Amino acid sequence: MLPHISDPSSPFKQPGGILDEIVANKLIEIKEARLKVGVSRLEESELFDRKCYSLRQSLLAPERTGIIAEFKRASPSKGIINDQADAAGVTRQYADAGASAISVLTDREFFGGSIKDLIEARSVNNIPVLRKDFILDEYQIIEAKAIGADIILLIASVLKPHTIARFAQLAKSLGLNTLLEVHKLSELEESICADLDAIGVNNRNLSDFSVSVQHSFDLVEKIPGNFLKISESGISKTETILELKDAGFNGFLIGENFMKEADPGAAMQEFSSRLKTGR
Ligand SMILES: O=C(O)c1ccccc1NCC(=O)[C@H](O)[C@H](O)COP(=O)(O)O
């Protein structure tokens, strides 16, 4: 039986609002996928037995921008953003424009994404690909490797610290990079563990959807130096990236700012040129 999230022995927190809805729906989807596909079929996939691209190497490569460019069709806060976009075409343009990594939403119900979008992005890119989803079960980590992802996301407002440690250990054993997402200091302090590669400060409060880049500036000094530091959400100006870099961030996760345009790849190209020339 699936654990109920209000159960004290549950591996999940109960953050409330949309996150509880997302978790409840995701648990049903995972149960169905386990029955329909199963772990052994995932492990037989051609992409499962591969060496992942290193997030560290790509983020620190001087010829790249540090931007993790996101393919995001819709979101709970904005509704539909760009539901007709082509995952292969857009993400290839992101990479050509200097993205250090690609993020692909694979949640269908709340973000209009899919595993197919990630497989398409993988097939045309040779930089790290982040599976942007709500990871609640080991099955999804094995699935992430099998569909071509290099990075998984663990969200501290959803997962209890012992669950984060367990999932990070599994991801590492599969050669995946792990990004821990926090929004506030208490989440960072209770969730940090050795098997993580990167800490992302989400500037968006996932309960009320308010966004402030100040969260990144407030937390950057609290992140130990051995972890990559990534600022996530609400970034739309090149000046903000320069300020975040000065503050110590290595990576910048940007979705809506590109995806809201008719040609997201061209928007990333233009942004990247402005970043290089400092305009
Ligand atoms: O974006 C949302 O509305 C949202 C709602 C609930 C949970 C997660 C949500 N977004 C995931 C993200 O963190 C963003 O897609 C990502 O950081 C990019 O943000 P942005 O550049 O603001 O699109």
The ligand as an ORCA input file, in Angstrom:
! r2SCAN-3c Opt
* xyz 0 1
  O       6.513     27.135    -11.656
  C       5.581     26.834    -10.896
  O       4.458     27.389    -10.934
  C       5.747     25.753     -9.874
  C       4.695     25.445     -9.021
  C       4.809     24.427     -8.084
  C       5.973     23.696     -8.000
  C       7.038     23.981     -8.859
  C       6.936     25.004     -9.778
  N       7.941     25.297    -10.658
  C       9.127     24.527    -10.799
  C      10.301     25.389    -10.855
  O      10.998     25.430     -9.875
  C      10.590     26.197    -12.082
  O      10.076     25.554    -13.205
  C      12.052     26.511    -12.374
  O      12.777     26.851    -11.256
  C      12.109     27.652    -13.424
  O      11.433     28.782    -12.930
  P      11.033     29.985    -13.894
  O      12.295     30.489    -14.545
  O      10.445     31.020    -12.999
  O      10.092     29.445    -14.896
*
